[in-house]
Amino acid sequence: MDSQTVNRKDQYTKSTPKQHPSGDKRFKILDATMKRHQYQQDALIEVLHKAQELFGYLENDLLYYIAHNLKLPPSRVYGVATFYHLFSLAPKGVHSCVVCTGTACYVKGAANLLATVEKCAKIHAGETTPDGKLSLLTARCLGACGIAPAVVFDGTVCGHQTPELVTEKIEGWLKHGSD
């Protein structure tokens, strides 16, 4: 064999790191997560969690990518992503407002609080404002029944909420981007 043949052979046998066509390095981290779980289908929730941590939300192309790599039908991946409340299929807002709709909160006016936020922000539960400032969510129960009705503003549970208090907080975010 001459040196050209050896070099050509080496060219095809060397393994090069797999890179996503987009060049986005987050895919390399996601690939490492799938590899760590040996591409097992049972690791779907862990992989989805890592994908959301990396990308902020799970868009359709990302779900297809995961389905392909774990050799799962896209419908199964989508089904799991939509079943669990912690996964988001749309970008989240800078601020989040979660209105508790559990029994104690509902009896003490949660529906009115939710309607107030929807009217103030001009969005419905499960949506994000077009400018990306606010995401509005609901929760079945926060476990804060003693301070009902409760609302979670950016991870902070606030009890004994009124439409006026909620409006003040939301308008502050929407007008000034802060408290």
C-alpha positions in Angstrom: 0.0 0.0 0.0 1.2 3.4 -0.7 0.9 6.4 1.7 -2.1 7.8 -0.1 -4.1 4.6 0.4 -3.2 4.6 4.1 -4.2 8.2 4.6 -7.5 7.7 2.7 -8.2 4.7 4.9 -7.4 6.6 8.1 -9.8 9.4 6.9 -12.7 7.0 6.9 -11.9 5.1 10.0 -11.3 8.0 12.4 -14.4 8.9 14.4 -15.2 12.5 14.4 -17.5 13.9 17.1 -21.1 14.0 15.9 -22.4 17.5 15.5 -25.9 18.7 15.0 -26.3 20.3 11.5 -27.3 23.6 13.1 -24.0 23.8 15.0 -25.9 24.4 18.2 -23.7 23.1 21.0 -26.7 22.4 23.2 -27.4 19.3 21.0 -24.0 18.0 22.0 -24.9 18.2 25.6 -28.3 16.6 24.9 -26.6 13.8 22.9 -24.3 13.2 25.9 -27.3 12.8 28.2 -28.9 10.3 25.8 -25.6 8.4 25.6 -25.2 8.4 29.4 -28.6 6.7 29.5 -27.5 4.3 26.7 -30.3 5.6 24.4 -32.8 3.7 26.5 -36.4 4.5 25.8 -37.1 4.4 29.6 -34.9 7.5 29.9 -37.4 9.7 27.9 -38.4 11.8 30.9 -34.8 12.5 31.9 -33.9 13.4 28.3 -36.9 15.7 28.0 -36.0 17.4 31.2 -32.4 18.0 30.0 -33.7 19.3 26.7 -36.0 21.8 28.4 -33.2 22.8 30.7 -31.0 23.5 27.7 -33.5 25.0 25.3 -36.0 26.6 27.7 -39.0 24.7 26.1 -39.6 21.7 23.9 -40.4 22.7 20.3 -41.6 20.1 17.7 -38.2 19.8 16.0 -36.6 19.0 19.3 -39.2 16.4 20.1 -38.6 14.7 16.7 -34.8 14.8 17.3 -35.3 13.0 20.7 -37.8 10.5 19.2 -35.3 9.6 16.4 -32.4 9.2 18.8 -34.3 7.1 21.3 -36.0 5.1 18.5 -39.5 6.1 19.8 -42.5 7.1 17.8 -42.9 10.9 17.8 -46.4 10.5 19.1 -45.1 8.8 22.3 -42.5 11.6 22.9 -45.2 14.3 22.3 -47.6 12.4 24.5 -45.2 12.4 27.4 -44.2 16.0 26.9 -47.8 17.1 27.0 -48.9 14.8 29.8 -46.5 16.2 32.4 -47.1 19.7 33.6 -43.4 20.5 34.0 -42.8 20.4 30.3 -43.5 23.4 28.1 -44.0 23.3 24.3 -43.8 27.1 24.0 -41.3 29.7 25.1 -41.9 30.9 28.7 -42.2 34.5 29.6 -39.6 36.5 31.6 -42.1 36.5 34.5 -44.5 33.7 35.5 -47.8 33.8 37.3 -49.4 30.6 38.5 -52.9 30.8 39.9 -53.9 27.9 42.2 -57.3 26.5 41.3 -57.4 23.9 44.0 -60.6 23.5 46.1 -59.7 26.0 48.9 -58.4 28.6 46.5 -61.3 28.1 44.1 -63.9 28.6 46.9 -62.1 31.8 48.0 -62.0 33.4 44.6 -59.3 31.8 42.4 -61.6 31.9 39.3 -61.9 35.7 39.8 -58.2 36.1 40.2 -57.5 34.1 37.0 -60.1 36.1 35.1 -58.5 39.3 36.4 -55.0 38.3 35.2 -56.3 37.1 31.8 -58.0 40.5 31.3 -55.0 42.5 32.5 -52.5 40.6 30.5 -54.8 39.9 27.5 -53.9 36.2 27.5 -55.4 33.0 28.7 -54.1 30.3 31.1 -51.3 28.4 29.4 -50.2 31.3 27.2 -47.4 33.8 27.1 -47.8 37.5 26.2 -46.7 38.3 22.7 -43.8 40.4 24.1 -42.6 37.5 26.2 -42.9 39.3 29.5 -45.5 37.1 31.2 -46.6 33.4 31.2 -49.9 32.6 32.9 -50.4 29.1 34.3 -52.7 27.4 36.6 -52.0 24.6 39.2 -54.5 22.1 40.6 -53.1 22.7 44.1 -50.1 24.5 45.6 -50.5 22.9 49.0 -51.0 26.4 50.5 -54.6 26.0 51.4 -54.3 27.9 54.7 -53.5 31.2 52.8 -56.0 30.7 50.0 -56.4 32.1 47.4 -52.8 31.7 46.5 -50.8 32.8 43.5 -47.1 32.1 42.7 -45.3 35.1 41.2 -41.9 34.1 39.8 -41.6 31.2 42.2 -42.8 33.1 45.3 -46.0 31.9 46.8 -48.3 34.8 47.8 -51.4 34.2 49.9 -54.6 36.0 50.5 -54.6 37.5 47.0 -57.2 39.9 45.8 -57.9 41.0 42.2 -56.4 44.4 43.2 -53.1 42.9 44.4 -52.8 40.6 41.4 -53.5 43.5 39.0 -50.9 45.7 40.6 -48.2 43.0 40.3 -49.1 42.1 36.7 -49.3 45.7 35.5 -46.0 46.4 37.1 -44.4 43.6 35.2 -46.1 44.5 31.9 -45.3 48.3 32.1 -41.9 48.3 33.8 -40.7 44.7 33.5 -40.2 44.6 37.2 -42.0 44.5 40.6 
